[in-house]
Amino acid sequence: MKTILICEDEKSAQDSIKNIFVKRNYTVHTAGDGKESIEKAKETNPDVILLDIRMPKLDGIEVAKEVRKFNTKAKIIFITGFQSKELTKEASKYDISDYIVKPTTPQDIIQAVEAALSQK
């Protein structure tokens, strides 16, 4: 069974994404801010991290940077409404598997996670 960590500060979005993956028999963990995201990543050793860029306490870039210090195997997928060339360049330093631009659909999220999991 695959483990996914959903790092999203908007509770309704977090719950919606969680339900998608619970129905697909993933082990699902959630975090609502950047600091909690790092703690949960340490505790749960997820296969995939869905990581919102804009979160309280630490942003997604900082979370990715910290997570890569102790977990180089997790597939990190950014979820953002603010994709830019600068963001892409900064995020590429941390081996990001994909970007999902909001607004998005459940199918887009599922496809991004499945594609990330199929990467070596």
Biopython code that builds the backbone (N, CA, C, O; Angstrom):
import numpy as np
from Bio.PDB.StructureBuilder import StructureBuilder

atoms = [
    (1, "MET", "N", (0.841, -1.182, 0.000)),
    (1, "MET", "CA", (0.000, 0.000, 0.000)),
    (1, "MET", "C", (0.888, 1.249, 0.000)),
    (1, "MET", "O", (1.837, 1.348, 0.779)),
    (2, "LYS", "N", (0.574, 2.175, -0.864)),
    (2, "LYS", "CA", (1.337, 3.413, -0.965)),
    (2, "LYS", "C", (0.855, 4.433, 0.061)),
    (2, "LYS", "O", (-0.317, 4.479, 0.434)),
    (3, "THR", "N", (1.809, 5.245, 0.497)),
    (3, "THR", "CA", (1.520, 6.285, 1.488)),
    (3, "THR", "C", (1.656, 7.645, 0.835)),
    (3, "THR", "O", (2.620, 7.919, 0.122)),
    (4, "ILE", "N", (0.669, 8.491, 1.094)),
    (4, "ILE", "CA", (0.678, 9.837, 0.540)),
    (4, "ILE", "C", (0.520, 10.841, 1.675)),
    (4, "ILE", "O", (-0.256, 10.627, 2.606)),
    (5, "LEU", "N", (1.257, 11.924, 1.586)),
    (5, "LEU", "CA", (1.153, 13.035, 2.535)),
    (5, "LEU", "C", (0.598, 14.232, 1.780)),
    (5, "LEU", "O", (1.181, 14.685, 0.794)),
    (6, "ILE", "N", (-0.529, 14.736, 2.251)),
    (6, "ILE", "CA", (-1.179, 15.888, 1.623)),
    (6, "ILE", "C", (-0.909, 17.105, 2.492)),
    (6, "ILE", "O", (-1.376, 17.182, 3.628)),
    (7, "CYS", "N", (-0.159, 18.047, 1.960)),
    (7, "CYS", "CA", (0.213, 19.272, 2.669)),
    (7, "CYS", "C", (-0.560, 20.427, 2.053)),
    (7, "CYS", "O", (-0.187, 20.959, 1.008)),
    (8, "GLU", "N", (-1.640, 20.803, 2.719)),
    (8, "GLU", "CA", (-2.570, 21.798, 2.186)),
    (8, "GLU", "C", (-3.210, 22.529, 3.351)),
    (8, "GLU", "O", (-3.764, 21.899, 4.252)),
    (9, "ASP", "N", (-3.139, 23.864, 3.340)),
    (9, "ASP", "CA", (-3.689, 24.635, 4.449)),
    (9, "ASP", "C", (-5.188, 24.877, 4.337)),
    (9, "ASP", "O", (-5.822, 25.211, 5.338)),
    (10, "GLU", "N", (-5.769, 24.723, 3.169)),
    (10, "GLU", "CA", (-7.217, 24.877, 3.015)),
    (10, "GLU", "C", (-7.872, 23.547, 3.356)),
    (10, "GLU", "O", (-7.727, 22.571, 2.620)),
    (11, "LYS", "N", (-8.598, 23.510, 4.479)),
    (11, "LYS", "CA", (-9.159, 22.262, 4.992)),
    (11, "LYS", "C", (-10.071, 21.573, 3.985)),
    (11, "LYS", "O", (-10.021, 20.350, 3.855)),
    (12, "SER", "N", (-10.901, 22.323, 3.273)),
    (12, "SER", "CA", (-11.819, 21.694, 2.316)),
    (12, "SER", "C", (-11.047, 21.027, 1.175)),
    (12, "SER", "O", (-11.402, 19.929, 0.746)),
    (13, "ALA", "N", (-10.002, 21.680, 0.686)),
    (13, "ALA", "CA", (-9.174, 21.085, -0.363)),
    (13, "ALA", "C", (-8.442, 19.856, 0.176)),
    (13, "ALA", "O", (-8.360, 18.827, -0.494)),
    (14, "GLN", "N", (-7.916, 19.977, 1.389)),
    (14, "GLN", "CA", (-7.215, 18.855, 2.023)),
    (14, "GLN", "C", (-8.149, 17.646, 2.125)),
    (14, "GLN", "O", (-7.765, 16.530, 1.776)),
    (15, "ASP", "N", (-9.372, 17.871, 2.604)),
    (15, "ASP", "CA", (-10.338, 16.776, 2.752)),
    (15, "ASP", "C", (-10.722, 16.162, 1.412)),
    (15, "ASP", "O", (-10.840, 14.942, 1.298)),
    (16, "SER", "N", (-10.916, 16.996, 0.404)),
    (16, "SER", "CA", (-11.278, 16.496, -0.930)),
    (16, "SER", "C", (-10.181, 15.602, -1.499)),
    (16, "SER", "O", (-10.457, 14.518, -2.015)),
    (17, "ILE", "N", (-8.941, 16.063, -1.401)),
    (17, "ILE", "CA", (-7.820, 15.278, -1.926)),
    (17, "ILE", "C", (-7.654, 14.003, -1.105)),
    (17, "ILE", "O", (-7.396, 12.936, -1.662)),
    (18, "LYS", "N", (-7.797, 14.104, 0.196)),
    (18, "LYS", "CA", (-7.690, 12.920, 1.060)),
    (18, "LYS", "C", (-8.697, 11.858, 0.634)),
    (18, "LYS", "O", (-8.346, 10.684, 0.512)),
    (19, "ASN", "N", (-9.944, 12.261, 0.407)),
    (19, "ASN", "CA", (-10.990, 11.312, 0.018)),
    (19, "ASN", "C", (-10.669, 10.604, -1.294)),
    (19, "ASN", "O", (-10.973, 9.422, -1.455)),
    (20, "ILE", "N", (-10.060, 11.319, -2.224)),
    (20, "ILE", "CA", (-9.671, 10.715, -3.504)),
    (20, "ILE", "C", (-8.774, 9.505, -3.269)),
    (20, "ILE", "O", (-8.961, 8.452, -3.877)),
    (21, "PHE", "N", (-7.801, 9.670, -2.383)),
    (21, "PHE", "CA", (-6.802, 8.621, -2.206)),
    (21, "PHE", "C", (-7.199, 7.564, -1.184)),
    (21, "PHE", "O", (-6.736, 6.427, -1.269)),
    (22, "VAL", "N", (-8.039, 7.911, -0.228)),
    (22, "VAL", "CA", (-8.579, 6.898, 0.687)),
    (22, "VAL", "C", (-9.396, 5.884, -0.115)),
    (22, "VAL", "O", (-9.315, 4.679, 0.125)),
    (23, "LYS", "N", (-10.181, 6.382, -1.066)),
    (23, "LYS", "CA", (-10.995, 5.503, -1.915)),
    (23, "LYS", "C", (-10.133, 4.583, -2.776)),
    (23, "LYS", "O", (-10.601, 3.540, -3.231)),
    (24, "ARG", "N", (-8.888, 4.962, -2.999)),
    (24, "ARG", "CA", (-7.967, 4.158, -3.812)),
    (24, "ARG", "C", (-7.008, 3.339, -2.932)),
    (24, "ARG", "O", (-5.988, 2.832, -3.399)),
    (25, "ASN", "N", (-7.360, 3.229, -1.675)),
    (25, "ASN", "CA", (-6.619, 2.398, -0.713)),
    (25, "ASN", "C", (-5.193, 2.854, -0.431)),
    (25, "ASN", "O", (-4.328, 2.031, -0.130)),
    (26, "TYR", "N", (-4.944, 4.135, -0.523)),
    (26, "TYR", "CA", (-3.671, 4.689, -0.077)),
    (26, "TYR", "C", (-3.737, 4.890, 1.436)),
    (26, "TYR", "O", (-4.815, 5.085, 1.998)),
    (27, "THR", "N", (-2.592, 4.842, 2.081)),
    (27, "THR", "CA", (-2.493, 5.326, 3.448)),
    (27, "THR", "C", (-2.290, 6.830, 3.325)),
    (27, "THR", "O", (-1.340, 7.280, 2.684)),
    (28, "VAL", "N", (-3.177, 7.610, 3.937)),
    (28, "VAL", "CA", (-3.178, 9.059, 3.736)),
    (28, "VAL", "C", (-2.897, 9.777, 5.053)),
    (28, "VAL", "O", (-3.514, 9.491, 6.079)),
    (29, "HIS", "N", (-1.957, 10.709, 5.002)),
    (29, "HIS", "CA", (-1.660, 11.593, 6.119)),
    (29, "HIS", "C", (-1.822, 13.022, 5.615)),
    (29, "HIS", "O", (-1.672, 13.290, 4.423)),
    (30, "THR", "N", (-2.130, 13.935, 6.530)),
    (30, "THR", "CA", (-2.332, 15.330, 6.131)),
    (30, "THR", "C", (-1.562, 16.264, 7.046)),
    (30, "THR", "O", (-1.249, 15.932, 8.189)),
    (31, "ALA", "N", (-1.264, 17.442, 6.514)),
    (31, "ALA", "CA", (-0.624, 18.514, 7.265)),
    (31, "ALA", "C", (-1.203, 19.837, 6.783)),
    (31, "ALA", "O", (-1.511, 20.002, 5.602)),
    (32, "GLY", "N", (-1.347, 20.788, 7.725)),
    (32, "GLY", "CA", (-1.993, 22.050, 7.387)),
    (32, "GLY", "C", (-1.073, 23.249, 7.294)),
    (32, "GLY", "O", (-1.513, 24.344, 6.943)),
    (33, "ASP", "N", (0.221, 23.052, 7.609)),
    (33, "ASP", "CA", (1.177, 24.151, 7.460)),
    (33, "ASP", "C", (2.557, 23.560, 7.172)),
    (33, "ASP", "O", (2.747, 22.345, 7.213)),
    (34, "GLY", "N", (3.500, 24.426, 6.885)),
    (34, "GLY", "CA", (4.826, 23.973, 6.478)),
    (34, "GLY", "C", (5.568, 23.201, 7.553)),
    (34, "GLY", "O", (6.168, 22.165, 7.266)),
    (35, "LYS", "N", (5.538, 23.685, 8.779)),
    (35, "LYS", "CA", (6.252, 22.988, 9.860)),
    (35, "LYS", "C", (5.655, 21.608, 10.114)),
    (35, "LYS", "O", (6.387, 20.631, 10.270)),
    (36, "GLU", "N", (4.330, 21.527, 10.155)),
    (36, "GLU", "CA", (3.667, 20.239, 10.353)),
    (36, "GLU", "C", (3.977, 19.300, 9.181)),
    (36, "GLU", "O", (4.101, 18.091, 9.377)),
    (37, "SER", "N", (4.103, 19.841, 7.976)),
    (37, "SER", "CA", (4.420, 19.026, 6.796)),
    (37, "SER", "C", (5.765, 18.325, 6.960)),
    (37, "SER", "O", (5.894, 17.144, 6.637)),
    (38, "ILE", "N", (6.750, 19.038, 7.452)),
    (38, "ILE", "CA", (8.072, 18.446, 7.671)),
    (38, "ILE", "C", (7.996, 17.359, 8.749)),
    (38, "ILE", "O", (8.553, 16.274, 8.581)),
    (39, "GLU", "N", (7.311, 17.653, 9.845)),
    (39, "GLU", "CA", (7.172, 16.674, 10.925)),
    (39, "GLU", "C", (6.486, 15.401, 10.436)),
    (39, "GLU", "O", (6.933, 14.295, 10.739)),
    (40, "LYS", "N", (5.397, 15.560, 9.675)),
    (40, "LYS", "CA", (4.663, 14.402, 9.171)),
    (40, "LYS", "C", (5.494, 13.621, 8.156)),
    (40, "LYS", "O", (5.426, 12.393, 8.114)),
    (41, "ALA", "N", (6.274, 14.322, 7.343)),
    (41, "ALA", "CA", (7.133, 13.627, 6.381)),
    (41, "ALA", "C", (8.165, 12.769, 7.104)),
    (41, "ALA", "O", (8.479, 11.667, 6.653)),
    (42, "LYS", "N", (8.694, 13.262, 8.216)),
    (42, "LYS", "CA", (9.646, 12.476, 9.020)),
    (42, "LYS", "C", (8.965, 11.266, 9.643)),
    (42, "LYS", "O", (9.515, 10.165, 9.635)),
    (43, "GLU", "N", (7.774, 11.469, 10.181)),
    (43, "GLU", "CA", (7.046, 10.407, 10.881)),
    (43, "GLU", "C", (6.542, 9.309, 9.947)),
    (43, "GLU", "O", (6.572, 8.132, 10.306)),
    (44, "THR", "N", (6.087, 9.676, 8.770)),
    (44, "THR", "CA", (5.337, 8.741, 7.923)),
    (44, "THR", "C", (6.112, 8.174, 6.743)),
    (44, "THR", "O", (5.689, 7.178, 6.157)),
    (45, "ASN", "N", (7.240, 8.787, 6.380)),
    (45, "ASN", "CA", (8.041, 8.337, 5.241)),
    (45, "ASN", "C", (7.169, 8.067, 3.998)),
    (45, "ASN", "O", (7.124, 6.940, 3.505)),
    (46, "PRO", "N", (6.487, 9.094, 3.501)),
    (46, "PRO", "CA", (5.536, 8.885, 2.404)),
    (46, "PRO", "C", (6.214, 8.561, 1.072)),
    (46, "PRO", "O", (7.369, 8.914, 0.831)),
    (47, "ASP", "N", (5.453, 7.879, 0.221)),
    (47, "ASP", "CA", (5.906, 7.622, -1.146)),
    (47, "ASP", "C", (5.726, 8.876, -2.001)),
    (47, "ASP", "O", (6.537, 9.169, -2.879)),
    (48, "VAL", "N", (4.638, 9.615, -1.723)),
    (48, "VAL", "CA", (4.306, 10.831, -2.474)),
    (48, "VAL", "C", (3.925, 11.931, -1.487)),
    (48, "VAL", "O", (3.237, 11.693, -0.494)),
    (49, "ILE", "N", (4.393, 13.143, -1.792)),
    (49, "ILE", "CA", (4.001, 14.321, -1.016)),
    (49, "ILE", "C", (3.338, 15.303, -1.982)),
    (49, "ILE", "O", (3.975, 15.803, -2.909)),
    (50, "LEU", "N", (2.054, 15.571, -1.754)),
    (50, "LEU", "CA", (1.354, 16.623, -2.488)),
    (50, "LEU", "C", (1.526, 17.885, -1.664)),
    (50, "LEU", "O", (1.050, 17.962, -0.531)),
    (51, "LEU", "N", (2.199, 18.864, -2.222)),
    (51, "LEU", "CA", (2.689, 19.988, -1.435)),
    (51, "LEU", "C", (2.223, 21.321, -2.001)),
    (51, "LEU", "O", (2.637, 21.740, -3.082)),
    (52, "ASP", "N", (1.350, 21.977, -1.242)),
    (52, "ASP", "CA", (0.901, 23.324, -1.612)),
    (52, "ASP", "C", (2.088, 24.279, -1.477)),
    (52, "ASP", "O", (2.866, 24.165, -0.530)),
    (53, "ILE", "N", (2.232, 25.201, -2.398)),
    (53, "ILE", "CA", (3.332, 26.165, -2.342)),
    (53, "ILE", "C", (3.087, 27.208, -1.258)),
    (53, "ILE", "O", (3.996, 27.539, -0.496)),
    (54, "ARG", "N", (1.879, 27.720, -1.187)),
    (54, "ARG", "CA", (1.570, 28.801, -0.251)),
    (54, "ARG", "C", (0.904, 28.222, 0.992)),
    (54, "ARG", "O", (-0.273, 27.861, 0.976)),
    (55, "MET", "N", (1.687, 28.140, 2.076)),
    (55, "MET", "CA", (1.172, 27.634, 3.347)),
    (55, "MET", "C", (1.705, 28.489, 4.484)),
    (55, "MET", "O", (2.730, 29.157, 4.343)),
    (56, "PRO", "N", (1.004, 28.466, 5.613)),
    (56, "PRO", "CA", (1.514, 29.193, 6.779)),
    (56, "PRO", "C", (2.800, 28.560, 7.333)),
    (56, "PRO", "O", (3.078, 27.385, 7.095)),
    (57, "LYS", "N", (3.547, 29.333, 8.048)),
    (57, "LYS", "CA", (4.765, 28.975, 8.778)),
    (57, "LYS", "C", (5.970, 28.733, 7.878)),
    (57, "LYS", "O", (7.013, 29.352, 8.086)),
    (58, "LEU", "N", (5.863, 27.862, 6.894)),
    (58, "LEU", "CA", (6.914, 27.670, 5.881)),
    (58, "LEU", "C", (6.227, 27.419, 4.554)),
    (58, "LEU", "O", (5.207, 26.731, 4.506)),
    (59, "ASP", "N", (6.772, 27.968, 3.470)),
    (59, "ASP", "CA", (6.163, 27.703, 2.170)),
    (59, "ASP", "C", (6.626, 26.349, 1.626)),
    (59, "ASP", "O", (7.518, 25.709, 2.184)),
    (60, "GLY", "N", (6.008, 25.935, 0.540)),
    (60, "GLY", "CA", (6.302, 24.635, -0.048)),
    (60, "GLY", "C", (7.747, 24.456, -0.479)),
    (60, "GLY", "O", (8.289, 23.355, -0.374)),
    (61, "ILE", "N", (8.375, 25.507, -0.959)),
    (61, "ILE", "CA", (9.787, 25.417, -1.357)),
    (61, "ILE", "C", (10.653, 25.079, -0.143)),
    (61, "ILE", "O", (11.518, 24.207, -0.215)),
    (62, "GLU", "N", (10.416, 25.771, 0.967)),
    (62, "GLU", "CA", (11.183, 25.493, 2.189)),
    (62, "GLU", "C", (10.924, 24.077, 2.693)),
    (62, "GLU", "O", (11.841, 23.402, 3.162)),
    (63, "VAL", "N", (9.674, 23.630, 2.596)),
    (63, "VAL", "CA", (9.347, 22.267, 3.014)),
    (63, "VAL", "C", (10.098, 21.263, 2.149)),
    (63, "VAL", "O", (10.699, 20.324, 2.670)),
    (64, "ALA", "N", (10.069, 21.453, 0.835)),
    (64, "ALA", "CA", (10.778, 20.536, -0.064)),
    (64, "ALA", "C", (12.266, 20.502, 0.258)),
    (64, "ALA", "O", (12.880, 19.436, 0.288)),
    (65, "LYS", "N", (12.835, 21.671, 0.496)),
    (65, "LYS", "CA", (14.254, 21.771, 0.842)),
    (65, "LYS", "C", (14.565, 20.959, 2.095)),
    (65, "LYS", "O", (15.544, 20.212, 2.121)),
    (66, "GLU", "N", (13.746, 21.099, 3.128)),
    (66, "GLU", "CA", (13.966, 20.374, 4.383)),
    (66, "GLU", "C", (13.724, 18.876, 4.222)),
    (66, "GLU", "O", (14.489, 18.063, 4.741)),
    (67, "VAL", "N", (12.670, 18.510, 3.509)),
    (67, "VAL", "CA", (12.353, 17.091, 3.315)),
    (67, "VAL", "C", (13.491, 16.383, 2.583)),
    (67, "VAL", "O", (13.824, 15.244, 2.909)),
    (68, "ARG", "N", (14.081, 17.046, 1.606)),
    (68, "ARG", "CA", (15.162, 16.416, 0.837)),
    (68, "ARG", "C", (16.403, 16.135, 1.694)),
    (68, "ARG", "O", (17.251, 15.337, 1.296)),
    (69, "LYS", "N", (16.521, 16.764, 2.840)),
    (69, "LYS", "CA", (17.651, 16.496, 3.734)),
    (69, "LYS", "C", (17.551, 15.108, 4.369)),
    (69, "LYS", "O", (18.570, 14.517, 4.729)),
    (70, "PHE", "N", (16.329, 14.584, 4.508)),
    (70, "PHE", "CA", (16.163, 13.274, 5.146)),
    (70, "PHE", "C", (15.403, 12.262, 4.291)),
    (70, "PHE", "O", (15.335, 11.087, 4.653)),
    (71, "ASN", "N", (14.839, 12.683, 3.182)),
    (71, "ASN", "CA", (14.108, 11.764, 2.319)),
    (71, "ASN", "C", (14.339, 12.149, 0.864)),
    (71, "ASN", "O", (13.791, 13.140, 0.381)),
    (72, "THR", "N", (15.141, 11.373, 0.180)),
    (72, "THR", "CA", (15.437, 11.657, -1.232)),
    (72, "THR", "C", (14.564, 10.828, -2.168)),
    (72, "THR", "O", (14.603, 11.029, -3.382)),
    (73, "LYS", "N", (13.784, 9.909, -1.630)),
    (73, "LYS", "CA", (13.001, 9.003, -2.477)),
    (73, "LYS", "C", (11.551, 9.423, -2.685)),
    (73, "LYS", "O", (10.944, 9.062, -3.693)),
    (74, "ALA", "N", (10.997, 10.169, -1.760)),
    (74, "ALA", "CA", (9.590, 10.573, -1.898)),
    (74, "ALA", "C", (9.407, 11.392, -3.174)),
    (74, "ALA", "O", (10.243, 12.228, -3.516)),
    (75, "LYS", "N", (8.326, 11.144, -3.855)),
    (75, "LYS", "CA", (7.964, 11.937, -5.031)),
    (75, "LYS", "C", (7.204, 13.165, -4.527)),
    (75, "LYS", "O", (6.187, 13.043, -3.846)),
    (76, "ILE", "N", (7.707, 14.332, -4.869)),
    (76, "ILE", "CA", (7.067, 15.574, -4.440)),
    (76, "ILE", "C", (6.356, 16.200, -5.631)),
    (76, "ILE", "O", (6.944, 16.397, -6.695)),
    (77, "ILE", "N", (5.085, 16.505, -5.430)),
    (77, "ILE", "CA", (4.270, 17.152, -6.459)),
    (77, "ILE", "C", (3.756, 18.460, -5.868)),
    (77, "ILE", "O", (3.048, 18.459, -4.861)),
    (78, "PHE", "N", (4.114, 19.566, -6.494)),
    (78, "PHE", "CA", (3.623, 20.859, -6.036)),
    (78, "PHE", "C", (2.217, 21.105, -6.554)),
    (78, "PHE", "O", (1.889, 20.788, -7.697)),
    (79, "ILE", "N", (1.403, 21.673, -5.690)),
    (79, "ILE", "CA", (0.077, 22.155, -6.075)),
    (79, "ILE", "C", (0.114, 23.663, -5.883)),
    (79, "ILE", "O", (0.349, 24.154, -4.779)),
    (80, "THR", "N", (-0.119, 24.383, -6.956)),
    (80, "THR", "CA", (0.037, 25.831, -6.872)),
    (80, "THR", "C", (-0.918, 26.566, -7.801)),
    (80, "THR", "O", (-1.291, 26.066, -8.863)),
    (81, "GLY", "N", (-1.291, 27.725, -7.388)),
    (81, "GLY", "CA", (-2.038, 28.631, -8.249)),
    (81, "GLY", "C", (-1.121, 29.695, -8.824)),
    (81, "GLY", "O", (-1.572, 30.599, -9.528)),
    (82, "PHE", "N", (0.185, 29.585, -8.520)),
    (82, "PHE", "CA", (1.136, 30.645, -8.824)),
    (82, "PHE", "C", (2.382, 30.137, -9.538)),
    (82, "PHE", "O", (3.496, 30.510, -9.170)),
    (83, "GLN", "N", (2.214, 29.300, -10.543)),
    (83, "GLN", "CA", (3.389, 28.774, -11.223)),
    (83, "GLN", "C", (4.081, 29.886, -12.012)),
    (83, "GLN", "O", (3.436, 30.695, -12.679)),
    (84, "SER", "N", (5.411, 29.901, -11.917)),
    (84, "SER", "CA", (6.206, 30.878, -12.650)),
    (84, "SER", "C", (7.544, 30.251, -13.006)),
    (84, "SER", "O", (7.898, 29.193, -12.487)),
    (85, "LYS", "N", (8.279, 30.899, -13.883)),
    (85, "LYS", "CA", (9.608, 30.398, -14.246)),
    (85, "LYS", "C", (10.538, 30.392, -13.038)),
    (85, "LYS", "O", (11.339, 29.472, -12.867)),
    (86, "GLU", "N", (10.430, 31.415, -12.206)),
    (86, "GLU", "CA", (11.283, 31.484, -11.014)),
    (86, "GLU", "C", (10.980, 30.332, -10.060)),
    (86, "GLU", "O", (11.891, 29.711, -9.512)),
    (87, "LEU", "N", (9.690, 30.054, -9.869)),
    (87, "LEU", "CA", (9.280, 28.954, -9.006)),
    (87, "LEU", "C", (9.778, 27.620, -9.566)),
    (87, "LEU", "O", (10.312, 26.793, -8.827)),
    (88, "THR", "N", (9.606, 27.420, -10.840)),
    (88, "THR", "CA", (10.051, 26.188, -11.480)),
    (88, "THR", "C", (11.553, 26.001, -11.310)),
    (88, "THR", "O", (12.018, 24.901, -11.008)),
    (89, "LYS", "N", (12.299, 27.063, -11.502)),
    (89, "LYS", "CA", (13.760, 26.992, -11.355)),
    (89, "LYS", "C", (14.146, 26.665, -9.910)),
    (89, "LYS", "O", (14.990, 25.800, -9.678)),
    (90, "GLU", "N", (13.543, 27.339, -8.950)),
    (90, "GLU", "CA", (13.851, 27.100, -7.537)),
    (90, "GLU", "C", (13.453, 25.682, -7.124)),
    (90, "GLU", "O", (14.211, 24.992, -6.444)),
    (91, "ALA", "N", (12.281, 25.262, -7.533)),
    (91, "ALA", "CA", (11.785, 23.939, -7.156)),
    (91, "ALA", "C", (12.605, 22.815, -7.787)),
    (91, "ALA", "O", (12.731, 21.740, -7.201)),
    (92, "SER", "N", (13.148, 23.047, -8.945)),
    (92, "SER", "CA", (13.918, 21.997, -9.628)),
    (92, "SER", "C", (15.150, 21.579, -8.823)),
    (92, "SER", "O", (15.695, 20.499, -9.050)),
    (93, "LYS", "N", (15.584, 22.400, -7.906)),
    (93, "LYS", "CA", (16.723, 22.061, -7.051)),
    (93, "LYS", "C", (16.393, 20.905, -6.109)),
    (93, "LYS", "O", (17.297, 20.272, -5.564)),
    (94, "TYR", "N", (15.106, 20.629, -5.916)),
    (94, "TYR", "CA", (14.680, 19.659, -4.917)),
    (94, "TYR", "C", (13.994, 18.440, -5.533)),
    (94, "TYR", "O", (13.202, 17.772, -4.868)),
    (95, "ASP", "N", (14.292, 18.152, -6.788)),
    (95, "ASP", "CA", (13.809, 16.941, -7.459)),
    (95, "ASP", "C", (12.284, 16.821, -7.365)),
    (95, "ASP", "O", (11.761, 15.865, -6.793)),
    (96, "ILE", "N", (11.596, 17.785, -7.922)),
    (96, "ILE", "CA", (10.139, 17.797, -7.921)),
    (96, "ILE", "C", (9.638, 16.967, -9.097)),
    (96, "ILE", "O", (10.109, 17.127, -10.223)),
    (97, "SER", "N", (8.685, 16.083, -8.835)),
    (97, "SER", "CA", (8.160, 15.200, -9.876)),
    (97, "SER", "C", (7.199, 15.893, -10.820)),
    (97, "SER", "O", (7.180, 15.599, -12.015)),
    (98, "ASP", "N", (6.385, 16.829, -10.284)),
    (98, "ASP", "CA", (5.362, 17.444, -11.130)),
    (98, "ASP", "C", (4.811, 18.693, -10.453)),
    (98, "ASP", "O", (5.067, 18.951, -9.277)),
    (99, "TYR", "N", (4.053, 19.456, -11.222)),
    (99, "TYR", "CA", (3.330, 20.634, -10.738)),
    (99, "TYR", "C", (1.879, 20.468, -11.147)),
    (99, "TYR", "O", (1.586, 20.100, -12.284)),
    (100, "ILE", "N", (0.989, 20.735, -10.238)),
    (100, "ILE", "CA", (-0.428, 20.776, -10.557)),
    (100, "ILE", "C", (-0.856, 22.214, -10.316)),
    (100, "ILE", "O", (-0.663, 22.753, -9.226)),
    (101, "VAL", "N", (-1.434, 22.829, -11.331)),
    (101, "VAL", "CA", (-1.844, 24.223, -11.226)),
    (101, "VAL", "C", (-3.334, 24.278, -10.888)),
    (101, "VAL", "O", (-4.165, 23.678, -11.570)),
    (102, "LYS", "N", (-3.653, 25.019, -9.808)),
    (102, "LYS", "CA", (-5.046, 25.219, -9.394)),
    (102, "LYS", "C", (-5.717, 26.201, -10.333)),
    (102, "LYS", "O", (-5.048, 27.091, -10.857)),
    (103, "PRO", "N", (-6.993, 26.076, -10.560)),
    (103, "PRO", "CA", (-7.859, 24.994, -10.118)),
    (103, "PRO", "C", (-7.565, 23.714, -10.900)),
    (103, "PRO", "O", (-7.090, 23.765, -12.035)),
    (104, "THR", "N", (-7.848, 22.584, -10.289)),
    (104, "THR", "CA", (-7.542, 21.305, -10.894)),
    (104, "THR", "C", (-8.703, 20.346, -10.703)),
    (104, "THR", "O", (-9.688, 20.667, -10.038)),
    (105, "THR", "N", (-8.579, 19.172, -11.290)),
    (105, "THR", "CA", (-9.626, 18.159, -11.153)),
    (105, "THR", "C", (-9.067, 16.959, -10.396)),
    (105, "THR", "O", (-7.852, 16.768, -10.343)),
    (106, "PRO", "N", (-9.944, 16.156, -9.815)),
    (106, "PRO", "CA", (-9.468, 14.933, -9.165)),
    (106, "PRO", "C", (-8.653, 14.054, -10.132)),
    (106, "PRO", "O", (-7.644, 13.465, -9.743)),
    (107, "GLN", "N", (-9.094, 13.976, -11.369)),
    (107, "GLN", "CA", (-8.386, 13.140, -12.344)),
    (107, "GLN", "C", (-6.963, 13.651, -12.591)),
    (107, "GLN", "O", (-6.038, 12.853, -12.743)),
    (108, "ASP", "N", (-6.784, 14.966, -12.632)),
    (108, "ASP", "CA", (-5.434, 15.526, -12.805)),
    (108, "ASP", "C", (-4.528, 15.138, -11.639)),
    (108, "ASP", "O", (-3.357, 14.813, -11.833)),
    (109, "ILE", "N", (-5.074, 15.175, -10.443)),
    (109, "ILE", "CA", (-4.291, 14.831, -9.258)),
    (109, "ILE", "C", (-3.936, 13.353, -9.271)),
    (109, "ILE", "O", (-2.791, 12.985, -9.011)),
    (110, "ILE", "N", (-4.907, 12.508, -9.572)),
    (110, "ILE", "CA", (-4.658, 11.063, -9.642)),
    (110, "ILE", "C", (-3.586, 10.763, -10.681)),
    (110, "ILE", "O", (-2.652, 10.008, -10.411)),
    (111, "GLN", "N", (-3.716, 11.346, -11.862)),
    (111, "GLN", "CA", (-2.737, 11.099, -12.933)),
    (111, "GLN", "C", (-1.338, 11.551, -12.523)),
    (111, "GLN", "O", (-0.360, 10.859, -12.806)),
    (112, "ALA", "N", (-1.231, 12.692, -11.866)),
    (112, "ALA", "CA", (0.081, 13.185, -11.444)),
    (112, "ALA", "C", (0.710, 12.243, -10.425)),
    (112, "ALA", "O", (1.905, 11.957, -10.498)),
    (113, "VAL", "N", (-0.085, 11.761, -9.479)),
    (113, "VAL", "CA", (0.439, 10.842, -8.462)),
    (113, "VAL", "C", (0.841, 9.519, -9.090)),
    (113, "VAL", "O", (1.916, 8.997, -8.794)),
    (114, "GLU", "N", (0.004, 8.974, -9.942)),
    (114, "GLU", "CA", (0.328, 7.695, -10.580)),
    (114, "GLU", "C", (1.572, 7.818, -11.465)),
    (114, "GLU", "O", (2.404, 6.911, -11.493)),
    (115, "ALA", "N", (1.699, 8.925, -12.179)),
    (115, "ALA", "CA", (2.893, 9.144, -13.007)),
    (115, "ALA", "C", (4.138, 9.247, -12.143)),
    (115, "ALA", "O", (5.181, 8.682, -12.473)),
    (116, "ALA", "N", (4.027, 9.969, -11.039)),
    (116, "ALA", "CA", (5.173, 10.116, -10.140)),
    (116, "ALA", "C", (5.599, 8.765, -9.577)),
    (116, "ALA", "O", (6.792, 8.472, -9.497)),
    (117, "LEU", "N", (4.641, 7.953, -9.192)),
    (117, "LEU", "CA", (4.946, 6.635, -8.622)),
    (117, "LEU", "C", (5.570, 5.695, -9.647)),
    (117, "LEU", "O", (6.297, 4.772, -9.281)),
    (118, "SER", "N", (5.291, 5.923, -10.922)),
    (118, "SER", "CA", (5.868, 5.053, -11.952)),
    (118, "SER", "C", (7.286, 5.478, -12.343)),
    (118, "SER", "O", (7.970, 4.741, -13.053)),
    (119, "GLN", "N", (7.737, 6.652, -11.892)),
    (119, "GLN", "CA", (9.098, 7.128, -12.163)),
    (119, "GLN", "C", (10.098, 6.330, -11.330)),
    (119, "GLN", "O", (9.810, 5.933, -10.201)),
    (120, "LYS", "N", (11.244, 6.109, -11.891)),
    (120, "LYS", "CA", (12.308, 5.405, -11.135)),
    (120, "LYS", "C", (13.077, 6.384, -10.296)),
    (120, "LYS", "O", (14.008, 5.995, -9.590)),
]
sb = StructureBuilder()
sb.init_structure("model")
sb.init_model(0)
sb.init_chain("A")
sb.init_seg("    ")
for serial, (resi, resn, name, xyz) in enumerate(atoms, 1):
    if name == "N":
        sb.init_residue(resn, " ", resi, " ")
    sb.init_atom(name, np.array(xyz, "f"), 0.0, 1.0, " ", f" {name:<3s}", serial, name[0])
structure = sb.get_structure()
